[in-house]
Amino acid sequence: MASVDERAVEQKFGLSSRGAHNHLHKRAWEFFEKCLATPWTPENPDGVINLGVAENAMMHGEVSKFIEQNTKVDPTSHLTYGYGPRGSPRLKKTLASFLNSNFNPRETVQHDDILIMAGVTPIIDALAWTLCNEGEGIIIPQPFYAAFATDIPTRARGVIISALFQSLEGYTGFDDVFDAEMNKKALAVALARAKSQGVTVKAVLLTHPHNPLGRCYEVATFCGQNNLHLISDEIYANSVFANPQAPDAIPFTSILSLDLSDRIDRERVHVAYGASKDFCANGLRLGMLYTRSEGLMGAIASNTMLGWPPYIVQDIWAAMLENEEYTKSFLSKNQALLAEQYGIATKWLEENGIPYFRGSNAGMFLWIDLRRYLCGSSENIPELRIQQLSDPDAEKYLQREMEICNLLAKHGVLLASGTAFYTEEMGWFRLTFTPTRGALVLGLQRLGRALKELESAS
């Protein structure tokens, strides 16, 4: 039911009820757009350094050089409708080959089982629209990638059902998000809670490796037992790096490589992947969906015109993937740089006494603990640890988080607040460690100055 504010917006601007709702509640980019109006560059040293958005700038020079050297306009395919909106046959074939070589699938990936869209976000949106009727749900372990809160409810009107961990008996910390038994408990509780609220659950969605925690895991048996779809967002599949702090961290294993025959119907397993993270090219807006479900493929294909990337852009990624030597070298170098920059960031955090989740071995970010800046005293951290967003004091801490974000922006650096990822513990922030080396070092220095100002004010 629309709120009073939504009805007022609907009447004022002549919008639909969903348009009014989105106007009031789905404007997450506004803060970043304002802050990043003048981004840092060597030529603009006073610009804002973005350590909040998951972008990998470390290999931008190599990507730019490759595009400049390997792009040529073909009017027949690039300036026409080409082969239609389902994706370039060239790109689908090279992606199938890439998946077969790098994801170790148990069954050979066929290019006819791949759809191309303008990034993984349109793919998740299309999956939600295809799988869920309005008001039906998708379970996601919490914390989860912030954009899912846009991808699932905005157009499809699906409902996110959070799989919570803190309230489970035996919970000890974020490592439990990857523990098989704790996952089983959290998913079961989430499903039961949804049923008690009259919400039909249609799927479980994983970011694998995890965003924002940067770890790997797998869930399948639960989905099979409850007749649910399993969506595996594997956009960080090749952004895995060696972390001496986590020698026993679970390595990345694509869900395509698992024998799921006795756990779940293969037609209910769907994999999303994209060029944004492993290939350091968020702006290309390229994503793919792999599914063995003929019904799902047909349903989503009807929507691909809404997320149709240009053929010239598809050919850029295809050219990268076709050059297997280049791709292998690129991914290897990126993984080495991820490890190096992770080391720089964690050394700085340790030198400045800032705790962080040490189990990361994938992705481009760290989960850092700034809870003491919410409390005003380190002695209060144990109390804050059990605070939930439903508690009476939650609004106070949420306001404090926003004040911290604003202060960081004043010092010319951005982090992403933990509540944007629906964390159960307020006061955590996601720090992206993959700008250029100089930007990372300067950004950490700015972060340090901002935190010192917070300490002096508390």
C-alpha positions in Angstrom: 0.0 0.0 0.0 1.4 3.4 -1.0 2.4 5.7 1.9 1.1 9.3 2.3 4.4 10.7 0.8 4.2 8.3 -2.2 0.6 9.3 -2.9 1.6 13.0 -2.7 4.4 12.5 -5.2 2.1 10.4 -7.4 -0.4 13.2 -7.6 2.1 16.1 -7.9 4.0 14.6 -10.8 1.3 12.5 -12.4 3.3 9.3 -11.8 2.3 5.7 -11.3 2.4 4.3 -7.8 5.6 2.4 -8.5 7.1 5.5 -10.1 6.4 7.5 -7.0 7.9 4.8 -4.8 11.0 4.7 -6.9 11.3 8.5 -6.8 11.4 8.4 -3.0 13.3 5.3 -2.3 15.5 4.2 -5.3 18.0 7.0 -5.6 21.1 5.4 -4.3 23.4 7.0 -6.9 22.6 10.6 -6.0 25.2 10.7 -3.1 28.0 9.3 -5.3 27.0 11.4 -8.3 27.3 14.5 -6.1 30.6 13.5 -4.6 32.2 12.3 -7.8 31.3 15.3 -9.9 35.1 16.2 -9.6 37.0 12.8 -9.3 40.6 12.7 -8.4 43.2 12.5 -11.2 46.8 13.5 -11.3 45.7 16.6 -13.1 43.0 17.3 -10.5 44.8 16.5 -7.2 41.9 18.0 -5.1 39.3 15.7 -6.6 37.5 13.0 -4.7 39.1 9.5 -4.4 36.5 6.8 -4.7 37.2 3.9 -2.3 33.5 3.1 -2.1 32.5 1.8 -5.6 33.7 -1.6 -6.7 35.8 -0.5 -9.7 39.3 -1.8 -10.6 41.4 0.9 -12.2 44.7 -1.0 -11.8 44.5 -2.4 -15.4 42.7 0.5 -17.1 45.8 1.4 -19.0 46.1 -2.1 -20.5 42.4 -2.3 -21.3 42.5 1.1 -23.0 45.5 0.1 -25.1 43.9 -3.1 -26.2 40.7 -1.4 -27.2 42.5 1.3 -29.2 44.6 -1.3 -31.0 41.8 -3.8 -31.7 38.7 -1.8 -32.4 37.5 -1.2 -36.0 34.0 -0.1 -36.9 32.1 -2.6 -39.1 29.0 -0.8 -40.4 27.3 -4.0 -41.3 27.1 -5.2 -37.7 28.0 -2.2 -35.6 25.6 0.4 -37.2 22.7 -1.9 -37.7 20.5 -4.2 -35.5 23.0 -6.9 -36.3 21.9 -10.3 -35.1 19.3 -9.0 -32.8 19.2 -8.3 -29.0 20.1 -11.8 -27.6 23.8 -11.2 -28.1 26.6 -11.4 -30.7 27.2 -15.0 -31.9 30.9 -14.1 -31.8 30.8 -13.1 -28.2 28.6 -16.0 -27.1 31.0 -18.5 -28.8 34.1 -16.9 -27.2 32.4 -16.8 -23.8 31.4 -20.5 -24.1 35.1 -21.3 -24.8 36.2 -19.1 -21.9 33.8 -20.7 -19.5 34.9 -24.2 -20.6 38.6 -23.2 -20.1 38.3 -21.2 -16.9 35.3 -22.4 -14.9 35.9 -26.2 -15.2 32.3 -27.1 -16.0 31.2 -30.7 -15.7 29.1 -30.3 -18.9 30.5 -28.5 -21.9 29.0 -25.0 -22.1 27.2 -24.4 -25.3 26.9 -20.9 -26.8 23.2 -21.3 -27.4 22.7 -21.4 -23.6 24.1 -17.9 -23.2 22.4 -14.6 -23.3 24.2 -11.2 -23.4 22.8 -8.1 -21.7 24.2 -4.7 -20.6 25.8 -5.9 -17.4 24.9 -8.3 -14.6 22.4 -5.8 -13.1 20.0 -6.2 -16.1 20.4 -9.9 -15.8 19.4 -10.1 -12.2 16.5 -7.7 -12.9 15.4 -10.0 -15.8 15.7 -13.1 -13.6 13.6 -11.5 -10.9 11.0 -10.5 -13.4 11.0 -13.9 -15.0 11.0 -16.0 -11.8 8.9 -13.9 -9.4 5.4 -12.7 -9.5 4.9 -9.4 -7.7 5.4 -10.0 -4.0 7.3 -13.3 -4.4 10.8 -13.6 -2.9 14.4 -14.4 -3.4 16.6 -15.4 -0.5 20.0 -13.7 -0.2 22.5 -14.3 2.6 23.2 -11.1 4.5 25.2 -8.9 4.1 24.7 -8.7 0.3 25.6 -6.5 -2.7 23.8 -3.2 -2.4 22.5 -3.1 -6.0 20.4 -6.3 -5.4 18.0 -4.0 -3.5 17.5 -2.2 -6.8 17.7 -5.2 -9.2 15.0 -7.3 -7.5 12.2 -5.0 -6.3 12.4 -2.0 -8.7 10.8 -3.4 -11.8 9.9 -7.0 -11.0 8.5 -6.0 -7.6 10.2 -9.0 -6.1 10.9 -9.3 -2.4 14.3 -9.8 -0.9 14.3 -12.3 2.0 17.5 -11.9 4.0 19.2 -15.0 5.4 20.4 -13.7 8.8 23.2 -15.2 10.8 23.7 -13.2 14.1 20.6 -14.6 15.7 21.6 -18.2 15.0 22.8 -20.4 17.9 26.6 -20.7 17.7 27.2 -17.6 15.6 30.7 -16.3 16.1 31.4 -13.9 13.3 31.5 -13.3 9.5 33.3 -16.6 8.9 30.0 -18.3 9.7 28.5 -16.8 6.5 30.6 -19.4 4.7 30.1 -22.4 7.0 27.9 -25.1 5.4 25.9 -25.9 8.5 25.3 -22.2 9.4 24.2 -21.5 5.8 21.8 -24.4 6.0 20.3 -23.0 9.2 20.1 -19.4 7.9 18.5 -20.4 4.7 15.9 -22.6 6.5 15.0 -19.8 8.9 14.7 -17.4 6.1 12.4 -19.7 4.1 10.2 -20.4 7.2 10.0 -16.6 7.9 8.9 -15.9 4.4 6.2 -18.6 4.5 5.0 -17.2 7.8 4.6 -13.8 6.2 2.8 -15.2 3.2 5.7 -14.7 0.8 6.4 -17.4 -1.8 10.1 -17.9 -2.3 11.3 -18.7 -5.8 15.1 -18.6 -5.7 18.3 -18.2 -3.7 20.8 -15.7 -5.0 24.5 -15.9 -4.2 27.4 -13.6 -5.0 30.2 -16.1 -5.5 32.8 -15.0 -4.5 31.0 -12.9 -1.9 30.5 -9.2 -2.1 31.2 -7.4 0.3 33.1 -10.1 2.3 35.3 -11.4 -0.5 35.1 -15.1 0.1 33.8 -18.2 -1.7 31.1 -20.7 -0.9 28.4 -22.9 -2.5 24.8 -23.8 -1.7 22.7 -26.2 -3.8 21.1 -29.0 -1.7 18.8 -26.6 0.1 17.5 -25.2 -3.2 16.9 -28.7 -4.6 15.1 -29.9 -1.5 12.8 -26.8 -1.6 12.2 -26.7 -5.3 14.0 -23.3 -5.6 16.1 -21.8 -8.4 19.8 -21.2 -7.6 21.3 -18.0 -9.1 25.1 -17.8 -8.8 26.5 -14.4 -9.6 30.1 -15.2 -10.4 31.3 -11.8 -11.6 34.5 -12.0 -9.4 35.4 -15.5 -10.5 38.9 -14.6 -11.7 39.5 -11.9 -9.2 40.8 -14.4 -6.6 44.2 -13.8 -5.1 46.6 -15.4 -2.6 46.2 -14.0 0.9 48.8 -15.1 3.4 46.3 -14.2 6.2 43.8 -16.8 4.9 45.8 -19.8 3.7 42.8 -22.1 4.3 40.2 -19.8 2.6 37.8 -21.8 0.4 39.1 -21.4 -3.2 36.7 -20.3 -5.9 34.8 -23.2 -7.5 32.2 -22.3 -10.1 28.9 -23.9 -9.5 29.2 -25.2 -13.1 32.0 -27.5 -12.0 30.0 -29.2 -9.2 28.2 -32.5 -9.6 24.7 -31.4 -8.6 22.8 -34.2 -10.3 21.6 -35.6 -6.9 21.0 -32.2 -5.4 19.1 -29.9 -7.8 17.6 -30.0 -11.3 20.3 -28.5 -13.6 17.5 -26.4 -15.3 17.1 -24.5 -12.0 20.8 -23.5 -11.8 21.7 -20.2 -13.5 25.1 -18.4 -13.7 25.7 -14.7 -14.3 29.1 -13.3 -15.3 30.4 -10.0 -16.7 33.3 -7.9 -18.0 33.1 -5.3 -15.2 35.3 -6.9 -12.5 37.7 -9.5 -13.9 38.3 -7.4 -17.0 38.4 -4.1 -15.1 35.7 -2.5 -17.4 32.6 -1.5 -15.5 31.8 1.0 -18.2 31.6 -1.5 -21.0 28.3 -2.7 -19.5 28.5 -6.3 -20.6 27.1 -9.3 -18.8 26.0 -12.8 -19.6 23.5 -15.4 -18.3 24.1 -19.1 -18.7 21.2 -21.4 -18.2 20.1 -24.8 -19.3 16.4 -23.9 -18.8 14.7 -23.5 -22.2 11.7 -21.9 -20.5 13.8 -19.3 -18.6 15.9 -18.6 -21.7 12.8 -17.9 -23.8 11.2 -15.7 -21.1 14.3 -13.6 -20.6 15.0 -13.4 -24.3 11.7 -11.6 -24.7 13.2 -8.8 -22.5 16.7 -8.5 -24.0 15.8 -5.5 -26.0 15.6 -3.6 -22.7 19.3 -4.4 -21.9 20.8 -4.6 -25.4 24.5 -3.6 -25.4 26.0 -2.2 -28.6 27.6 -4.8 -30.9 30.8 -2.8 -31.2 31.2 -3.1 -27.4 30.4 -6.8 -27.5 33.2 -7.2 -30.1 35.7 -5.6 -27.8 35.1 -8.2 -25.1 35.1 -11.0 -27.8 38.4 -9.8 -29.1 39.9 -10.0 -25.6 38.6 -13.5 -25.0 39.6 -14.7 -28.5 43.2 -13.8 -27.6 43.7 -16.5 -25.1 47.4 -15.6 -24.4 46.4 -12.0 -23.7 43.5 -13.1 -21.5 45.6 -15.5 -19.5 48.3 -12.9 -19.0 45.8 -10.1 -18.1 44.0 -12.2 -15.5 47.3 -13.4 -13.9 48.7 -9.8 -13.7 45.4 -8.5 -12.2 45.4 -11.2 -9.5 49.0 -10.3 -8.6 48.1 -6.6 -8.4 45.0 -7.5 -6.3 47.3 -9.2 -3.8 49.7 -6.3 -3.7 47.1 -3.7 -3.2 45.3 -5.8 -0.6 48.7 -5.9 1.3 49.1 -2.1 1.1 45.6 -1.5 2.4 45.8 -4.0 5.2 49.2 -2.8 6.3 47.8 0.7 6.6 44.7 -0.5 8.5 46.9 -2.4 11.0 49.3 0.5 11.5 46.3 2.7 12.2 44.6 0.2 14.5 41.5 -0.4 12.3 40.1 -3.9 12.5 38.9 -5.6 9.3 37.6 -9.0 8.1 40.8 -11.0 7.4 39.3 -13.9 5.5 39.2 -12.2 2.0 40.8 -13.9 -0.9 38.6 -12.5 -3.8 37.2 -9.3 -5.1 38.6 -5.8 -4.7 37.4 -4.7 -1.3 37.9 -5.0 2.4 35.2 -5.1 5.1 36.6 -2.7 7.7 35.3 -2.1 11.3 34.6 1.5 12.2 32.2 0.7 14.9 34.1 2.7 17.6 33.4 5.9 15.6 29.7 5.3 15.9 30.0 4.8 19.7 32.4 7.6 20.5 34.3 5.1 22.7 36.0 1.8 22.0 34.6 0.5 25.3 31.1 0.5 23.7 32.0 -1.7 20.8 30.8 -5.0 22.4 27.3 -3.4 23.0 27.1 -2.1 19.4 28.0 -5.5 18.0 24.6 -6.8 18.9 22.6 -3.8 17.7 20.1 -4.7 15.0 18.4 -2.3 12.6 15.1 -3.0 14.3 16.5 -1.8 17.7 15.3 1.5 19.2 18.9 3.0 18.9 19.3 2.0 15.3 18.3 5.4 13.9 21.0 7.1 16.0 23.7 4.8 14.6 22.4 5.1 11.0 22.5 8.9 11.4 26.1 8.6 12.7 27.0 6.4 9.7 25.8 9.1 7.4 27.7 11.8 9.3 30.9 9.7 8.8 30.2 9.4 5.1 29.7 13.1 4.8 32.9 13.8 6.8 34.9 11.4 4.5 33.5 13.2 1.5 34.6 16.5 3.0 38.2 15.1 3.2 38.0 14.0 -0.4 37.5 10.2 0.0 34.5 7.9 -0.2 33.8 4.6 1.5 30.6 2.5 1.2 28.6 2.2 4.5 27.8 -1.3 5.7 24.1 -0.7 6.0 24.1 -0.1 2.2 24.9 -3.9 2.1 22.3 -4.7 4.7 24.8 -5.8 7.3 23.6 -7.0 10.6 26.3 -5.1 12.5 26.2 -1.3 12.0 29.5 0.5 11.8 31.2 -1.7 9.1 32.3 -0.1 5.9 33.5 -1.5 2.5 36.8 -0.1 1.3 37.7 -0.7 -2.3 41.5 -1.1 -2.7 41.8 -1.1 -6.5 42.2 2.5 -7.7 45.6 3.3 -9.1 48.4 2.8 -6.7 48.9 6.5 -6.1 45.2 7.1 -5.6 45.0 4.3 -3.0 47.9 5.6 -1.0 46.5 9.2 -1.0 43.0 8.0 -0.3 44.2 6.1 2.8 46.0 9.2 4.0 42.8 11.2 3.6 40.9 8.5 5.4 43.3 8.7 8.2 42.9 12.5 8.5 39.1 12.1 8.5 39.2 9.5 11.3 41.5 11.7 13.4 38.9 14.5 13.1 36.2 12.0 14.3 38.3 11.0 17.3 39.0 14.6 18.3 35.3 15.4 18.0 34.1 12.5 20.1 
